[in-house]
C-alpha cells in the first residue's frame, strides 16, 4: 500500500494528494490541468518557495543563485539535467538570492551557488559550489532521507 503524498502544482500552487506509487504516472493538476511533473526545474520567488516548503511532501532540492554569479550560470544546465533525472522523487527549485535576500539571510546562504536539500519542511543537507549533473544527482540521492 502506497502513502498519499502532498504535491504542490508547479503552475498554480494548488495542493494535490498523489499516491506515492503513482508519481511517475503523469498526474495533472485538478485546478489548472498542468502536469505536476515535467522534469524541469522550478524558479520560485520567496512566497512561492515558502508555500512549496510548507506544503509539499516531496523533498525539495534548491539551487540558491544570482544572475551576476558565473559559477551559478555555469551550473544552470547541469541543474536542469538533474531535474529530468530526479523528478518525480523530488522537486528541483531555483531561488535567486537577489530577489529573495531576506530568505537567503534567514537560511544563512553565504556563498553561491548553494544547493540545499529540504525534507519535511526543514533543511537536511547543503552543498556549496558548482557541480556537474552527475554529482548533483548522486549527492541528492545519497542525501535524501528515506
N, C-alpha and C positions, 0 to 999 in steps of 0.2 A: 504494500500500500504506500503510495507516494503522498508526501505532505503538500499542502497548498502553499505556494509562495506568493507574497505580495509583489507585484511588478508595477512600476510606475511607467506610464506611456512616455516614450521619448519625445512625442509631439505635443500632446495636450496635458500631460502630467496627471491624467486620470489614474486611479488605482484599480488594479485587477488582481484577482486570485487565479493563479495558474498552477495546476498540479505539477510538481517537480519533474515527473516523468514525461511531461508534455511540452516542456520549454522549447524543445527543438522542432516542434510540430507546426511552427509558423503561426503562433497565436496573434490575434489582432485586437486592437483597442475597440471596446464596445461603444466608445463615445465618438472618436474621430475616424475609426476604421484603419488607422495606420498600423503597420506591422510593429509588434512590440520589440522585435529583434531584427536588425538588418545587417549585423556585423560591421557597424560603423561606430566611431566614437561620437560622443555627445558633448557639444560645447555648452556649458551652463554658466549663467550668472549666479551670484551668491544665493539669491532667494530660491531659485530652482534647485541648486545643488543641495541646499538645506532640506528641501522637500524630499528629494530622492534619498538623501542620507537618513532622514527620519522615517520614511515610509516603505522603503524597498527592503525586501528580504534578501535580495541578491547582494553579494559583495560588490563594492564599488572600487575600481582601480582608477585613481585620479592623477592626472598629469597637471601639476601646477607649473605654469609657464608665463612668459611675457613676450610680446611681439618684438622687442628690441634684442632679445637673447638669441645669439647664433646657435648655441647647442640646443636650445628649445626648438628652434625652427628645424634643425637637423634631425631631431628626434620625432618630429610630427609624422613623417611617412612610416617609420617603424611602429609607432604607437597605433596608427591607423591599421596597419597589418596585424598587429596584436589583437585589435578589436575583432577582426574577422576570425581569428583562431580561438578567442576566449569567450565570445558570446555564444550561447546564452547563459553560460555558467557564471558570468559576472558582467557588469556593465562598465564600459570604459568611458571616462569623462575627462574633459579638459576644462580647467578653470584658470582664467587669466588673473594673475596677481595684480596686474594694472587695473583691472575692472573690479576686483574684489580685494582691495588692500586690507580692509578690516578682517576679513576671513583669513587671509594669509598671515596677518599678525596674530590672530587668535590661535591658529594652528602652528605657529612658530615656524613658518616656511621662511628660512633664511638664505637658501640657495636654490637656484633653479637651473635646469628642470629638476623637480622633485616628484617622484611617484609615491603616492600614499595609498595603502590598501585599507579600506574600511569594511568592517563586517559587524552586523548587529548595531549599527549606528555609531561605532567607535573605531578609531584608528588602531590597526593591529600590526602594521609594518610600514617602513619607509625606506626608500632608496633614492639617493641623490646622484645626479649626473645623467648624461645622455647614454642610452643603451640601444643596441640593435634589437630588432623584433624578437629574435630567438631568445635573447637574455630577458627581455620583458616578459615573455610568455613563461619561460622556465621559472623566473623569480615569482611571478604571480601564482603559478600553480603550486609551487613549493611552499608558499607563504599563506595561502588562503586556509582559514580554519575549516575543518571537516565537520 
